[in-house]
Amino acid sequence: MEKKVAIITGASSGIGLACGKMLEEEYIIYNLSRSINENTNFFNYKVDVNDYVKIEEIAKEIFEKHGRIDLLINNAGFGIAGAVEYCSPEKIYSLVDTNVSAVMTISSIFIPYLKLSKGKIVNISSVGGLVPLPYQAVYSATKAGVEIFSRALSNELKDCGIKVCAILPGDVKTNFTSSRIIENNLDNQTEKSKIENRIKKIEKDELSGKGPESVAKVVCKVVKMKNPPLRKTVGISYKLVCFLTRILPTKFMNYILKKIYCK
């Protein structure tokens, strides 16, 4: 049987890499990212996800080669940690561009091809998009945007046969933690130390999390579903957290988060 074609952004490491490895038995994997992992069987395009002109050219090239594109996984992204008042405007705009704008624009580029195959779009969001994390406020906002965008896009594409799902991982042990940008260049050492300690709490939770394969397994299940859900949370404990956000008063949930992350 002819293999299907999958496009994964940021598949050189972490969740994207794990997804590609689990899917490559049934899919030809194309990795679109700024770095290349030579230890894979993927076809790699070294490209910034914000370079939309180049990505349009890549999409056309892949389709002309295979005559089909069946799956798009929008995974590429990065994080910023620190108090919002100390985050530079340049870093904020860069994060929004990569984590949200690129997801929207890349989806728009590949939708015409996915219509022909009645394919799927899987967007990697985060539990942090439903549970707003102090000192990761900008990151949480971008992931909330991905989740809302996915739901709206699902309705737009329903009649075209394209299925859309947002995946919500919790804490995952990947190089995302070490790659995160820390915005904490302060002269006030007391304030700086306080923020550093709170960021360390976030990092400790992530490094204690499961590996990226736990997320990739969920992505693979979703890809195989005829009618996937609009949202799929990874992990029983995180499913409970997301459920509580729907039933508990917003102010009370924020109080709990303050107790956890703002000690």
N, C-alpha and C positions, 0 to 999 in steps of 0.2 A: 504494500500500500504506500502511495506517495506521502511523504511527510508534509505536515502543515508548516507554516512559517510564522515564527514569533519574533516580535521586536521587544527588546527589554532595554530600558534606559538604566545606566548605572549597573551593568551586570559584570563589572570587573572585580567586585568584592561584595561582601555582606549578603543581604537578602537577595539582591538581583542575581548574584553569582549562584547562590543556592537554588533559586528558582530555575535558572538556565540549566543547571546540572540535572535537576529532577525532571525537566521537561524535554531534554534533548533526545530521548528515545523516540518520542512521537513528533517532535518539532525540529526544524532547522532554526537555530538560535542566532539572532543578530543582536549584538551588543552595541549600543550607542552610548559612549561615555568619554570623558576626558582622558581616561587612562585605559591601558590595555593589559589584560591578564593573558600571558602567553601559555599558561598551563590549562587551556580549555580547548574544546573543539568548536567554539563559537566563531562566527564571522564577525569581525570587529570593525567598527567605524570610530575613529578617534575624533570626537566632535563635542562641542559644548551644547548642552540641551537648549541653550538660549540662541543658538545660531540657526534660526528658522529657515533661512534661505538654503543652507547646506542640508538641513534635515529634509526639506522638500525634495532636493535632488537625490538624497539617499533613498527616500521612499519610492520615488519613481524608478530608480535603478533596481531596487529589490523586486518591485512588482514586475518590471520588464524581464528580469531574470527568471522568476518563478511563476509568474502569472497569477499569483495569489499572495495575500497577507491575511492571516487568520487570527492573530492575537497581538494585542499591544499591552505591555505591562509598564506603566509609568512608575518607576521606582526611584530614579535619581533624586537626590536631595542632600541637604546638609543642615546643621543646627547651629544656633547661637545660644549661648548661656550668659546670663548677667542681668542686672537690673535694667529695665527699659531706659531709664534716664541717662544711662551711660553707654547705650548702644549707639554706634555711629549711624547716621542716615544712610551712608554708603552700604554698610553691612545689612541694614534692614531692607533696603531696596534689592540688594543682591539675593537675599534669602527669599523674598517674595517672588522675585523673577524666576528663580530656580525651582522653588517648591510648589508654586501655584501657577504662575503665568505659563511656565513651560509645559506643565501638565495639560492646561487648557489648549495651548497652541499646537502641541504635538498631537493631541487627540484630534484637533480639527484637520491636521495634515493627513492623518491616517484613516479617518472616517470614510472617505470615498472608496478606499480599497477594502476596508472591513465590511462595507455594505455589500460588496460583491460576494463575499464568502460567508456573510451573516456571522461575523466573528465576535470576539469579546474584547472588552477593555477592562483591565484590572488596574486600579489606582491604589498605590500604597499610601494610606493615610496613617493615623496613629490614634491610640487611646487618648493621647494628649490633645487630640482635636476635640474630644468630648469633655475631657477633664482638664481644665485650663491650669497649666503648671506654672507656678511662680518661678521667676528667673529663667523661664523658657517661654515667656509670653508671646514673643514674635513667632517662634517655632510652632507653638500651639495654635496660633491664629492661622498660620499657613495650612496646617493639617485639617483644621476645621473647614477651611475653604475647599480643600480637596474632597472632603466627604460630602459637603453640600453640592459642589459641582457635579460629583458623580451621580447623585440622586436626580438632579435636574437633567443631566445628560441622558440618563436612563429613559426618562419619559420622552425626550426628543427622538431617541433612536429606537424606541420600542417597535414602531411600525416597520422599521428597516430590518428588523431581525438581529440587531446588535445588542448584546447583553453587557451591562456595566455593573461592576461591583467594586466597592471600596473595602480594602483590607485594613483592619485596625490592630496592629501589634501593640503590645505593651513594652516592657523593658526587654531588650534583646542585646545579647553580648556580641557586638561587632566592632569594627574599627570606626564606626560612627562616633563613638564616645571620644576616642583620641583625636578624631578629625574635627570635632566641634570647635567653633570659634568662641573664645572666652572674651567677653567685653567687660573688663574689670580694671582698667588702667586708671586707678584713683590715687590721689595724693593723701587722702585721709586713710591712714593705715587701719584704724578701727573699723571703718565702714568696709574697707577692702577685705579684711579678714573675715568679717561677718558674711559677706557675699561668697567668699571662697569656700567657707565651711558649708554653706547651703548648696553650692554647686557640687561639692564633694559628695553630698548625700545623694544627689541625682546620679552621679557617676557610679557610686557604689551599688545603687539599685540596678543600673543597667548592666554592670559587669557581673552581677549575680543572676542575671536573667538567662533564659535558654538561648541556644545558638540560633543562627538565621534559618537553619533547616526546619525549625518548628513553624516558622512563618511560611516557608516554601511549601511545606506539606499542605497547609491550608489553601494556598494559592492554587496548587495542583488540583485539589478537590473541587475548588470553585470553577476552574477551567473546564473540568470534565462534566460539570452539571449542565443539564439542558436549560434549567431555569434557576440560575444562581441568585442568592439574596442580594439586596442592594448594599448590605453592609455585613461584613463577617469579622468578628472580633476573635483574636487569637488568644487562647488560654482561658480556662474556667474562671480563675480569679478575676481576670480583666472583664470577662463577660458580666460577672457580678457587679463590678465597679460601674460599668456602663449602664446596667439595669438600675442601680441606685441613683445615678444621675437623672433618671427619668421619674423616679418616685419621691425623692427627697427634695425639700425646698432648696432652691439655688443658694440662698444665703448660708444654709447649714452645710451644704457641700463645700462651699468656699471656706467656711470655718474649719472643716476637717482638713482641707488641703493646707491651710495656714499652719495648723498644728503639726502636720507632717513635714512640710518643707521650709517653714519659717521659724524654726526653733532658735 
